[in-house]
Amino acid sequence: MEEIILLSHGNGGESTRRLIEEEILKYFGNDILNQLLDSAIFDIKGRLAFTTDSFVVSPIFFNGGDIGKLSIYGTINDLSVMGAKPLYLSVGLIVEEGLSFEEFRKILLSMKAASEECGIKIITGDTKVVERGKGDKIFINTSGIGIIETSLDWRGRGIEQGDIVIINGGIGEHGLCIMIQRLGIKVGEEVKSDLAPLNSLVLPLLKISNNIKFMRDPTRGGVAGVLNEIAQKYSVEIEIEEEKIPIKPWVRSASEILGIDPLYSANEGKVIIIASRKDEDKIMSFLKNHPLGKDAEIIGEIKGKGNRVYLKTKLGTRRILDPLKRDLLPRIC
Amino acid sequence: MEEIILLSHGNGGESTRRLIEEEILKYFGNDILNQLLDSAIFDIKGRLAFTTDSFVVSPIFFNGGDIGKLSIYGTINDLSVMGAKPLYLSVGLIVEEGLSFEEFRKILLSMKAASEECGIKIITGDTKVVERGKGDKIFINTSGIGIIETSLDWRGRGIEQGDIVIINGGIGEHGLCIMIQRLGIKVGEEVKSDLAPLNSLVLPLLKISNNIKFMRDPTRGGVAGVLNEIAQKYSVEIEIEEEKIPIKPWVRSASEILGIDPLYSANEGKVIIIASRKDEDKIMSFLKNHPLGKDAEIIGEIKGKGNRVYLKTKLGTRRILDPLKRDLLPRIC
């Protein structure tokens, strides 16, 4: 086969068939996908979660992951934080003419490994090729379907004064890692994205506590972005304490050099959890014993009615933490 | 608001929130989408169909439609030809910095109208912005979920010798229209894409005949492509008659000028139907009375075991109709 992806791989004829059958099915193949029907068919009954995300991250390979792995974990995480067990994914590839098969296969292989790790199946897909200069190597859309067991559905559990705000580990790592790599700065191996699938963390957690009231993965917009969304949506005032926020030393250095607050930097393996204080011990002990939660911290609490987020600084002052207004680098995820 | 889409509209902060709440929700808003959760939630029971498609057509506005309408109908059609009633769609937008809000809104409005026409809801979405020169105005991914009623599930109805091959109207219109417009040739208003949603045609048809054995919309790769897929997948020989194939006069002229066989040109409102001959009258009479089927024709039949497609020409000769091997223009859909 040719060494680079050509426009003919997207024309719907023989080259497309070969690309799909000899490359894509080799990695993703399963009983449903292999049928290559216009739609995948499956039987199901229950409360479903459905989500979509397009991934346009640049560079496509970065410390701690690649666009393929990100596209699987990202959608797994959007399902998981809703309390849904991820079941099925679709994959839509938009490839720029000229992408090498070596890179293409590396991405497919990474997606395959990530899917298997999370126990999900890719059951339907689509591949398009655009001319050189009309895309950027590869964009990946994944849409996901998950199922919510009754015990994992927290809707209606109201957020109220005294509830605690938890994060499962250090903030800002994905965004700052991508920015540093985009600048071509040579870095040590501790500098890497926190990219991780959250299903194994949040789904069991929802089973041990009935008092979790909200979860969201703070991707674009960072922790500050998600907290502001919560404050506005549920009309609550949130206060977080600077001192409690877990930040790795390299993130702190990078954020000072680049002038970017880690609170606004994207995460790809973190979840913000709002829960009743009465389950604090149960939740924190579960998190601390999980590989993705060992650096978990209670970073703040719900102060009452309102619509703002406040940061209590190390100096003891209190300032409003606005949602992101400035431009950060685009294409972090 | 700014007159063009900026990178900041994709940063996950305040501009993104405004873009989503003030623009996207204005057009797509419904009870599920408005919740802006990480995943949309709905209850369901049954046999589901799930499909995905990315749309990268250029130009984004063309005679007979635009990329927005195409992205809705395309996925509606992929669900419908499986016998699934389309219910829910996701929409993933990848916008190139610099797209005008005027064009952006025109596309959203077109998607809204198409969704309403087909009775489906857009329940989850995602918007990314890429730098100028890293995309091409707008790419749209839609993934769709539909439900298959038992009576609409034809799996297991084997294709056999004597079965008829039907198409619901003139071939090659979408592909040739896009190619002509790409070349900047000035054309009359009869030159337009056949873009149409097939749900109102194929779902009732499946209810009136239990002897439909296969349906597919011949998009990329055209009628020749789909027939070759069927021949290979079901190990049958198919023969179609040149004389029976409906082709509009402008398509014939365009195909002669451009040197492109309409049999390989994409369609966006056509369906190939394989059915038992005993329901010929029932099926043809239904099709002929439907606005999307009035030019329907029986174009060929299943000749027995095999794996090839033959074309009986007007001169009475018989030649193999291969799947597409050459390059056509990319980005037809």
Interface residues (C-beta under 8 A of the other chain):
Chain A: L7 S8 G10 N11 G12 G13 E14 S15 T16 R17 L36 L37 D38 S39 A40 I41 F42 D43 I44 K45 G46 R47 L48 A49 F50 T51 T52 D53 S54 F55 V56 S58 N77 D78 L79 V81 M82 A84 Y88 S90 V91 G92 L93 I94 I123 T124 G125 D126 K128 V129 V130 E131 G133 K134 G135 D136 F139 N141 S143 G144 I145 G146 I148 R155 R216 D217 T219 R220 G221 G222 G225 E229 K233 Y264 A266 D322 P323 L324 K325 R326 D327 L328 P330 R331
Chain B: L7 S8 G10 N11 G12 G13 E14 S15 T16 R17 L36 L37 D38 S39 A40 I41 F42 D43 I44 K45 G46 R47 L48 A49 F50 T51 T52 D53 S54 F55 V56 S58 N77 D78 L79 V81 M82 A84 Y88 S90 V91 G92 L93 I94 I123 T124 G125 D126 K128 V129 V130 E131 G133 K134 G135 D136 F139 N141 S143 G144 I145 G146 I148 R155 R216 D217 T219 R220 G221 G222 G225 E229 K233 Y264 A266 D322 P323 L324 K325 R326 D327 L328 P330 R331
